[in-house]
Every structure is written in structure tokens, then in C-alpha cells.
Amino acid sequence: MDYILTTEKLTKTYGKKDAAQNISIHVRKGSIYGLIGRNGAGKTTVMRMISGLSKPTSGTYEMHGVNRSGVGVLIESPGIYPNMSAEENLRLKCIGLGCYTKDYVQKLLTIVGLENTGKKNAGSFSLGMRQRLGIALALVGDPKMIVLDEPINGLDPQGIVEVRQTLEKLRDEKGITIMISSHILDELGKLADCYGIIHEGRLLDEFTTEELAGRCGQYVVIKTDNNVEALRILQHSGFARSGFDTDGNVRLEGAIEHTPEINRLLVNGNIGVKEIYINNISLEDYYLSVTGGYHNG
């Protein structure tokens, strides 16, 4: 496998607390790698270490065929001067890195879709536009990989689409490897090729989109007038792989062919069945199953 980044038992300790513990990840060249986890799980800590912004307590990381200057970074809020235009912000960073030409700045603006912003100050940009300017700043110097921490957090639907299209363009047309963290799993599932799940400072799983499809499948969702009693009846009748989903509905694994039987059992148990349908397991479902987000009755 052609990796651009690997880490080996990467650990960061603050006082007596491990913010990240024994993280071993593998990022394929030319991919979008989604780092998944709730706030405080350790995503930003890992990103800061591999970006050279924080020194690991132990463990190692290695960039393959890329030096540290070949990694662009957007962690937390973009470092934007609000009283300058997008062009002026980029020009300032390009001069600092010794790569300024007017054509180069225009190329970066075009890549992120900000070529028509003119002299408009960045402080008056929408949040989505500011995030795209932050991505352009991360691209200064033509890095082979960029690291983006929660770039779609707080964006409206249009802003999310714009950022997603920008990142897909960077991967597909420029061959840039992207590591992105997010807790908006529905959107991340449309974008990433590979994933790592971090929970309480530990890497619980790492998989590709293809592997996710192989691990996931379908399940039965049931909405009734008494979900607690419905679950009891089904578990008593042998449907052991059952529980409640995050909405409080009954969820059954591996019961796709048994929906008529399930319906009869509940009706005979005086349960009013409002809905019974088959649902596909999503990235969010898988994440919750790995981190213990679902619970049994």
C-alpha cells in the first residue's frame, strides 16, 4: 500500500491524562482520510502532532516522500486578517514563504472558488468563504498533504457543499492527500475514502469505504405505541440482536427476512405497530456501534 503518512503508537500526555494513546494510523497517498470522534476524543491532538505543532510524548510518525514543509495545516480557526481581501491574505503568506507571484495567488483563489471576491475584506465573508480561504492558505507552497480540523463545523448546508466540492477537487484534480476531522458523519461519509475512529484518546478502528460497506449491512427499525414492551417480546421470542436506536425505536440486526413474523408477534402481543421498515447501516450507525452508542433494553 502506498502510504503518505504512518504513525506508530503516537501518544500525547498532559499531566496524568493521555489525550492520545498509542495511535497507529495509515493514510494512503491521494486519499481523503476522515478522523472521526466526538469533541475531546483526541482528534485535534493527533493532528497537531503530525503537523509538527505539538511534540509527541512517545511514539513516532513518518511522512513518506514528503518533508514537514510539504504539509499544509488548518487547525482551529483560519489565520485570516479580516481587514484584508482574500488576495491580500494569500499574498502575505506567499511572500513569507518565498513563493509569491500574482498568477500563483490567482491560481489558489480559483482552486477554492474565491477568484471573484475582489477587494472585499475577508472579515465580511460568510463562514464557508472564510473556511475556503483557510484551505487556500493551507495550500500555499504546494503541499502534498493538508490537515484540516473540523473545516465544516458551523457551516450552513450551502457552505458545507462548497467546502466538500473544494476538497474533492483537490484530491481528484491535484492529487493532494487530505486528512479531515469532523463529527458531522453524514457529510464525512460522502467525502472520505478511509476512516479512523478515535474514542477517549484511543484508535478503535481504521477502515476504507469498501471495508465499511463489507462490515455494514441492513437492519429492521420498528416504531410502536410501546417500544419497551415490543423489545421485551422480541427478545423473549429469540431476537437477541435487538435494542433501541438513538431515537428510541426498536432496532433488530440480522432480521431482514423476518419482518412478517415480527409484525405478527407484536400484534399478537397487543402492540400497536406504527412503522416497520428496513434501513441501511450508515457511517454514523457504525461509529455508534463501535463506540458503544447503542444500548440494549
N, C-alpha and C positions, 0 to 999 in steps of 0.2 A: 504494500500500500504506500502511495506517495504522500507522506505527511509533510506539512509545513511547520507544525508545532506539536511537540510532545512534552508532557510533564511526568515526573516520577516522584510520587509521594510528596507532592508540594504541600507545605504546611506553614501556616502563619499563626503565631500565638501572641495574644495581647494579655500580659499579666499571666493569669492562670487559665485563660479561656482560649481555646482553639477556634479562631474564626474560620479557618480552613484546615482540614486534616487529611493528609495522605491522598491528595488529589492527583490522579493519574489520568490525563485526558489525551486524546489523539485527534488532531484537526487535519483533515485532508486538504491538500492544495486545491484551490479553486472552488471550495465549498462555502456554504453558509452554515456555521455551527451555532446552534441555539443552546444557550446556557439557561436552564430552567430552574427556578426556585423562588420561594416566597421572599419577601423583604427580610433581610437579616440572615439569609441562608448561607451566604459566603460568596455569592457571585461576583460582587464588586471586588472583594478581597483577592480572588483568583485573577481577575482582570488586571488589577493594579500590579500584581506580582509579575505577570507575564509581559506587562508593558514597561517594566523597569521602574515603576513609580513607588514600589514597596519591596523591601528585601525579604525574601522567604526566611522563616525561622529554620526550616530544614527542607530537604528535598531539592530537586533540580527541575529546570525546564530548558528546552533546546529548540531554537529556531533552525530549521533545516534549509540551507541555501539562502538564508536571509539574516542580516545583522539587525541589531536592535533599532537602528535608524530606518530600517525598512518596514517598521510597524507604525501605522497611524493610530491615534487614540482619541476617542471621545468618551470620557468618563465623567459622569455627573453632568452639569450644565455646560454648554459650549462656551469657550473663552472668547466672547464676542464683544467688541467695542460698540456700544449702542448708538453712539453719535457718528459712526462711520457707515458708509454704504457697504454692501457685500463685497464689491470690488476693492474698496479700500482696506477692509479687513483682510482679504486674501493677499493683497499686495504687500501689506505689512509683514505677514508671516513669510511670504515668499522671499522678501528682502532679507529677513532674518536667517533664512536657510540657504540663501545664496542661489535661488533658482527663479528670480523674478524676470519675466518678460510680460508685456501686455497680452500677447497671444496666449501665454500659458494661463494667466488668470482667467481670460475669457473661456478657455477650454474647460477649466474647473467649474466655472459658473454654468456652462452649458451642460456638463455632466449631471449636475444636481438640479437643473431646471430653474436657475436663477438668473439667466442671461438677460432678462428684460426688466430687472429691478432698478436699473439706472442709478440715480443718486439718492434713492430712498434710504433713509437711515435704518440700520438693522434693528434699532430699538422699536420701530413701528411695524416690524414683520410679525406675521402670525407665528404661533409656536411651531407649526410644521415647517415654515420657511426658515426659522432660526435653527431648527434641527438639521435641515438640509445644508444650511451654511456651515454648521458644525461638522457635518460629514465632509464638505468641501475642504475645510481647514485640516481635517484629518488626512486628506488626500494630497496635501502639499508635500512635494518631494517624491511623488510616485511610489508609495509604499506597496509592497506585495501583499500585505495583510493589514486590515483595520480592525480595531477593537472598539465596539460600541456598547455602552452600558445604558440600557433602558431608553433607546432613542425614540420609541413610540409612546412612552409613558405620558399621559395627559393630552395626547393629540385627539382632535376630533376625527370622525371617520374619513374625511377627505384628506386630512394631514397624514393619517396612517397609510392610506393608499399611495400617496405621493412618496413617502419615505420608502415603502415597500418596493415600489417601481424603481426608485433610485438604486436601492441595494441590489435588486435583480439585474439591473443594467450593469452595475459594477462587476458582478460575478460573471454574467453571460457575455458581455462585450469586452471587458477589460481583464478578465481572468483573476480578479482580486479576491483573495480569501477574506471572509468576514466572520468574526466572532461577535455574536449579539446576545445580550441578555434581555429577558423580558418575562413578565408574569401574565402577559396577555396571550394565553396559549393558543386561542383560536387563530389569531393573526400569525403567530410564530409558526403554527402548523402549515400555513400557506407559503411560508418563505424558506424555512431551513431545510438542509439536506441531511444534517446529522444533529444529534442532541446529546446533552449531558444533563442529568438531573442531580442537583445539589440540594441536600436537605440537612439542616443543622450542621453545616460545615463539612459534610461528607458527600462524596460522589456515590450515589446509589445505583446509577445505571448509565450506560452510554450506548447509543444505537443510531442506525441510519433510518431514513424514511422507509426504506424497503424492509428493514428488520422490524420496524414498528408495525407495518401492515401485516407481517407474518405473525407477530405476537398478539395482535388485536383481532377482534372479530366482531360479533354482534351479541346483543343481549335483549332480553324482554323487559319492557317497562310497563308497570301496572298502576293505574290510579283508581282508587276505590273510595267508598264512603267510610272505610275503617281500615287504614293501611296496616295498623299494628296487628289487628286480628287476621287480616289477609296473610301477612307474613307468617304468623303462627301456624295457620292452616297449611300453608305451602311447605314450611319446614317440617311439620308433622307428617306430611304426605311424601316426604323423601326429597324435596327440592332443597338440598343442603346448601348449594351455592347461591344463596339469596341474602338480601339485606336491603337497606334503604340507600337511595342515592342522595345527592346533596340537596335535592328539592323535597325529600321526604317521601318520594314514591317508592314502591317496591321494585326491586331490580333483581332479575334472575339471570345467572350465567349458564350457558350451555343448555338452554331450554327452548331453542328456536322452534323445534318440531312439536312442542307440547302445548302450544297456546290453546287449542280446543279443550284439552284435558284441564289445563289451568283454569280456564273460564268456568268449566263445569264444577270444579272443586269449590271455587269461590261462590258461585251462585247457590250450590247446594249447602254451603255454609252460611247462607243469608247475608252474603257480602254484595253490596251494590257495585258492580264493575262499571266505572265511568269510561276508562280507556284501557286498551291493551294493545301494544304495538312493539315492533322490533326496531331497535336503534343501533347504529354503528358506533363502535368504540372510537373515541376521538383521542387526540393527544392529551387533552385535559383529563379525560377518563383514565388514561394510562398513568399519567402523572399522579393522580389522586390514589390510584390503586397501589402504586409503588411507595408513596409517602404515607399511606395509611389514612387517606382522606375519606374512604368509605367505612361505614360501620355496620355491623350486624345487629339484628334485633335482640 
